[in-house]
Amino acid sequence: MRPFRIGALLLGLVLVTAPVAGQTTGSVNGTVTDNTGGVLPGVTVTATSPAIMGPQIAVTNEQGQYRLPALTPGIYKLTYELTGFSSVLREGVVVSIGFTATISVQMQLASLQETVTVSGASPVIDVQNTNIQNTFNAELLKSLPNARDVWGLVMVSPGTMMSSFDVGGSRAGNQTGFSAYGYGDQLRWQVDGANTTEGTSGNAGFTDYSSFDEVQIGTDANDASMPTAGVLVNAVLKSGGNDLHVDFYLDYENKDLQGKNVTDALRRLGVGEGTRITKYVDPNLNVGGPIKRDKVWFFAGLRNQRIGTTVAGWPVEDPGNFDFPTHLDALTAKVTYQISSNNKLGVYAQGRRKLQPYRDAGSTLYRDAVYSQDSGVSYGGLDYNRVVSPTFFFTTRLSTWGYNWPNKPYGVNMKHKEDIRSCGTPGRSGRDSASPGI
């Protein structure tokens, strides 16, 4: 049995002008001018969004510049107000992880029209950063027709190449190798700032996909704060809201939902069916809302994934006619406390389990020559965000992760013992050490 491993504690101060690996917020800045182009100091800029608890406020400086740092990813409404001028309302401003949206506005002298609503597309280019990043928000995560795991997101990110492809859940529960611009041996996986990288190229377990509010994938040109070359996968968990939300999602497949293109003539030539799905069930339940409006939010997520496939040529005694099951469970919890308008505290945790009773099944093995994996992964942390001024904020973060991965020889798999033949000498004993591919 592998001892439970605790990751090193991560404690850091983050300057607003230096985006870092594991960043979980974005920002808005810009310049406010009058109708002659002159800068306007003293303008009150207010940001509101369902993603934050209460408004965030900034005031333009003597150069007419403002900055709203440390904003939770979401869609924002910005209001610009100054005595003697008509208020300006800018809606639909999208802020994502590590993204700085530059919004500059012009205010007119006050007239009968007290508020001017400005309609325009949200900035899609961050003029302050050179990172090449792909961002997936919660709605996009739900609508993408993929296997509902991080590898499915990497697969659709420009510049990446996968070693194999998941078709309808055929590889669910198994990690997939990939590379970005030809480089694939290094990467970093982070969830709410917690580093969950296994070794240098693996992810410590399978995630609660529906618990993500946003996932950002950096495939190239990550800045110097990224500790390794390669791909950065940075996810932020949902945090709840001022209204109670309950969301249920379900994927279902069975063997009758797949077509067959192998004819009898091909079978006589030895052509097999390959990997076929025998069952696939993936229920996801999310609950989030206020404990106290604009003060304390909660979020909880549960995923219970069940996959069954065939393995080409396995087992040797009855090839292709045995179910290869994989069970994946994940439980997520998060509480966010807005101490004051400039101080926020978050606590989060996620537990994951993978059960694969016939791991490493292959075309050269009998049913009693494989072993059972029943592994657990947990991670969590605490982060404190403080906005000191419009030009300076810091995040203090304490996080940890670890896993327990016992591999049992076929004779001790009690849950599936009825499916396993007894034999005098085990064909393969359990391994005591883990390798990438949990």
N, C-alpha and C positions, 0 to 999 in steps of 0.2 A: 504494500500500500504506500502510495506517495504521501509524505507528511504534508499537512496543510501549510501552504506557503503564503506568507504575508508580504505584500509589496512594500517598498520603501515609502515612508511618509513624504508627501509632497507639500511643501510649504513655500509660498512665493509671494512677492509683491510685484504687481503688474502695472507699469505705466500706461496711461491711455494712448500715448503716441507710439507704443511698441507692441503690436499684436503678437500673441504668443501661441504656441501649440497648446491646445486645450482651451482656447478662448471660447466663452459661451455667450458673449454679448456683441452688439454692434453700436453704432452711433450715428448722429445726424449733426451736420454743421453747415455753415453758409454765411452769407453777408446780406444785410438788409439795407436798402437804399430808398431815397425818395424819388419823385418823378423827374428830378433833374440829374439823377445819378449820384447825388451826394450821400455819403454814408449816414446812417441813423443810429447813434448810440442810445441806450436806455430802452430799447424795444423789448417787451416781455414776450418770450417765445414759450408756448405751452404745448407739450406733447401728451396726447391721450391715446390709449389703446386697450383693448380687452386683454392684452398680454401683460399689462403692468397694473400694480395696485396703487391707484391714485395718479394724478398728473405729475409729469416731470417738467420743471421750469428752468429756463435760462434767460439771461438778460444780455443784450448785445453790448460789446465794449466800445471804446472810443473810435475804433475802426469799423464799427457796425457789424462786427463778427460775433457769432454765437456758436456754442457747441453743447449738444446733449449727449453725454457719454454713458456707457454702461447700460444700454437699452436692451431689454429682452427681445429676442427675435419675434417679429410680428408685423402687423399692418397698423400704421400710425396716422393720426390726424394732428396737424400742426396749426396753431393759432398765433398770429402776430398782432400785438396790440401796443399802441403808443398814443397818448393824449394828443388830439389835434389831427390825427390821421385815421382813415377808415381801416378797420381791422381786416386782416387777410387770413383766409382759411385755406389750407392746403391739405387735401385728403388723399388717402390711398398710398401713403409713403411706406414702402416695404423695407424693413431692416432685417438683415440676416446675420449669421454668425461672422464676426470679424469684418463686417462690411460697414464702410462709412458712406452714408448717403449725403451728398452735397446738395442742399436746397437753398438757393438764393432768391429773394423776393423783392419786389418794389412796392412801396406803400404810397398811396395817394392822399392828398389833403382831405380832411373830413368833408363830407357832403351829405346829401340826404341818404345816400347809400352807406349805411354804417359798416357793413361787412362785405368784402369782396371775396368770393370763392374762386380759387384758381384751380382749374382742371388741367391735368397734365400727367403724362406717364411718370412713374416712379423711376429714379435713376437706376440704371442697370450696370453702370461702370463705376468702380471705386477709383477715383482719380488719385488717391493717396497710397494705394497698395499695388504691388506688381504681382501678387500671388495669382496662380492659375487655379481656380477653385470651382467646383460644381456643387450647387446647393439644392437640397430637396426638402421642401416644407411638408407639413403633416398631410395636406390635401394631395400633394403630388405623390407622397409615399403610399397613400391609400389607393390611388388610381393607377399606379404603374402595374402592368401585367407581368410581375416577376415572381420569384420564389419567396418574397417577403423576408429576405435576410440581407446582410450588408454586402455579400458577394453579388447579389442581384443588382445592387446600386452601383457597385464598382464596374459591373459588366456594361452598363449603359453610360458610363462616364467617358467622355472623349479622351483618347490617348491611352486607354487601357486594353490589355489583351488577356483573355482567360485561357487557362489550360484545358478546361472543359466547360460545358454549358448545362445549366439546369433547365429541363424541359418539363413544365407542369409539376414541378416538385420532385423530379427524378433524383436530384442530388441533395435534397433537403436533409439536414442533419450531418452533412459532410462538408468540410472546408474545401475550397477550390483555389488552386494556385493562380496567381495573376501577375502581370507586370505592367508598368507604366513607362512608356517611351523606352522599352527594352530593359528596364531595371526592375527586378522583382524580388530581391532577397531581403529588402528592408522595408519596414512599414511601421506605422504607429496607430493603434486603436485607442480612442478615448471616448468615454461616456460621462457627460457632466464634469469634465476635467479629470476624471479618474483614469489612469493609464491601465488598460486591460490587455496590453500586448503580451503574447506568450512567445518567449524567445525573441526572435527578430522578425518573424514573418507570419505569426499566427494570432488568432483572436481567442481569448480565454473563454470559450463557451459560445452558445448561441443566444442571441438577444431577444428581448421582448420587442419585436419590430414595431408594434402599434403604440408603444409607449414613447416613441421619439416625436418630439415637436419639430425638430429639424436635424438634418444630417448634412455635413459639409465634407466633400472629398477633394483634397488637394493632390493633384497628380504630378505637378511639376512647379518649380519656382517657389517652393515654400521658403519663407524667410529664415534668417539665421537662428531663430528660436526653436525651429523644428530640429530635434536632437539627432535625427538620422536622415540619410538620403531616402528617397522613395515616396510612398504614398501616405498621406495623413488622412485618417478617417476620424472625424470629430462630430460627435452626436450630443444633442441637448435633449433632456427628458422633458415631457410635459409637466406643467406645474399646477394645473387646475384653472380657476377663474372665479369671477364674482357670481356666476350662475352655475347651478348644479348641472353637470353633463354626464350622461350615461351612453356609452357607445359600444355596440356589439358587432363583431365582424366574424364571418365564417367562410372558409373555403372547404369544398368537399369534392372528392373524386373517388371513383371506383374503377375496377378493371374494365367494365363495359363502356366507359367513356373514351376508350382509346381505340383507334383503328389498327388494322394489321395489314402489312404489305408484303409479308413473306408467304409465298405460294408453296404448294406441296412440292413442286419441281425444285424450288430453291432449298427446301428442307432436305430433299433426297441428296442434294449436293453438300449438305452439312451446314447450311446457313442457319444461324440461330435467331432467336427473337430479340436478343440484346436485353437491356434493362427495361422492364415493364412495371408500371405502378399497379399494385394490387389494392391499395387503399390510401387515402390522404384526407385527413380531417384536421382543420386548423382553426379552432375557436379562439377569439380574442375578446376580452372584456375590459373596458376602461371606465373608471369612475373618477370624476374630479369636480371640485367646487370649493366654496368658501367655508372655512370654519368661522371666520369673521370677515365680513366684506372689507376689501381694501386694506386688510391687515394680515390675515393668515389664510393661505390656500393649501389644499391637499390634492394629491393625485395617487391613484392605485391602479395597477394593471395586472392582468392575469392572462397567460397564454398556455395552451395545452395542446401541443402539436403531436399528431400520430401519423407515421408514414410507414407504408409497407411496399417493398419492391421485390423483384426477382433479381438475381445475380447470374449473369451469363455463365453457364457451365458449372454452377454450384447448386447443391453439393454434388460431388462426383457420383454418389450412388443414385441420385435422382435429379439430374441437372435441370435447372429452370423451373422446377415444380415445388419450390419451397419459399415461403414468405420470409423476407429479410426485414424485420421490424426495427424502427427507430422511434423512440419517445423523447420529446423535448418539452420541458416545462420551464416557465419563467414567471417570477413574481416581482413586481416593482412597486416601490412606495417612495413618495416625496412630499415634504412639507416645506413651504416657503413662508417666511415671516418678514413683513415690511416693518422694521423697527421704527423708521422715520422716513421722510421723503428721500434722504440720501444714504440710508443704511438698510441693508437687506441681508438676511440670513437664510440659508437653505440647507436642508438635511435630506439625504437620499440614500437608497439602498436597492440592490437587485440581487435576487438569487436565481440560479439556473441549474437545471439537472438534465443530463443526457443518459438515457438507457439504450444501449445497443447490444443485445444479448448474443449476437453472432458476429462481432467485429472482425474485420479482416477476411471475411468470406471471399473466396476466389475459386476460379475454375480448376485449381489443382488440389483443393482441400475437401475432406469429408466434413460432415456436420459436426463430428466430435473433435475436429482439429482446429477449432476456432476458440475464442475466449469472449467473456462477457465484460462490457464496459458499463459501469454505473458511476458516473462522475458528477460532482457538484462544484459549482463556481459561485462565489459571492464577491460583491464589491460594493463600495459605498463611500460616503464622505460628507464633509461639512464645508460650506464655503460662505465667506463673509465679504460682501461688497460694500465699499464706501466711496461715495463721490465727495472729494474734498473741495474741488472747484471745477469750473467748466473745462479746465485744461489738465486736471490731474485726478485720477482715481486709482484705487488699488483693490486687488482681490487677494484674500488670504484663504488658502485652501488646504484642507487636510483630507487625504483619501487613502484607501487601502483596497487591495483585492487579493484573492487567493483561491486555490482549488484543491479538491481532494479527488484523486483519480485511481481507484482500485480496479485492476484488471483481474478477473477471476477465471481460472481454468474451467472447462465445460462442466466438470462434475459438481461444482458448487453453485451453479446458477439455479437457485431454488425456484425463482418465479417461473422459469421456463423449463424446469427439470423434466416435465412430462414430454417435452419435445426433443430431448437429448438422449442419445443412446449411451448406455454404460459401456465402458471399455477398460481393460486391465491396466493399460498404460496410457496416460494422457498424450494426445498427439502434440499438444503445445501448452506449456504452462503460462500462467499469468505473468505479465511484466511488472516490475516494481517501479520503473521510471517512466515518466511521461515524455512525449515528443510532440512537436507542433502538429496540430490536426485534431485537437480535442473536440 
